[in-house]
Amino acid sequence: MTATIAGGRHDAAMGLALAEARLALAHGDVPVGAVVVAGDGTVLGAGHNARERDGDPTAHAEVIALRAAARAVGAWRLAGATLVVTLEPCTMCAGALVLARVDRLVYGAFDDKAGAVGSLWDVVRDRRLNHRPEVIAGVRADECGALLASFFADRRPDSAGRAPLAEPPTPSEGGGEPDALGVR
Ligand SMILES: [Zn+2]
C-alpha cells in the first residue's frame, strides 16, 4: 500500500458523502452515503443506501455510486477514481469496488459487525488479487458514526417487531443483527 496524504485531503469529499447519507433518512434507510471522485476532483457519481426504499438487497450506497459513475464515464472501469463512503464497505461493496478498479477507497466509520475492509475481513487488500486499491480509513469517522448511531437510537424503541425481517440467516450476512450497524 502506498503512503498517502491522510485525512485532510479527503475531508471535502467525505462531506459530500455525508450529505448523500442524510438523504437516506427521508425514506427510512440506514444513512450511508458514497461518492465516486475522479482524479481531477470531478464527482462522477453519488448514491445513498436505498435498500428499504427500493426493496433491493443490493441497493447499498457504494453500488449505486459506482453504477452512476460508470454511466457517467461510459465504461465499467473506473481507474483513477476514488470511492468515498461514510461506512466501511461490506463484502458485496468491497467486491464491487475491486471490480470497478477504483484506485482508492476512502471510508469513514468502521463497521465491526460486517466490515470487509479491515474489520471483519479484508477483501480489497487480499494479496491474491491483482488489483488492490489504496485504502484510507477513518476519515471524519466521528461524524459518520454519529449519523448512524442517532439513526439507530431513534428507531430502536419501535423497531423490535421488524427485527429479523424475512431473511433467513445466511453466513454471507456477516453475522450482524438486523438492527446493528453492519446490516444496511
Ligand atoms: Zn455494501
Boltz pocket constraint, residues with backbone or C-beta under 6 A from the ligand:
constraints:
  - pocket:
      binder: B
      contacts: [[A, 60], [A, 61], [A, 62], [A, 89], [A, 90], [A, 91], [A, 92], [A, 93], [A, 94]]
      max_distance: 6.0
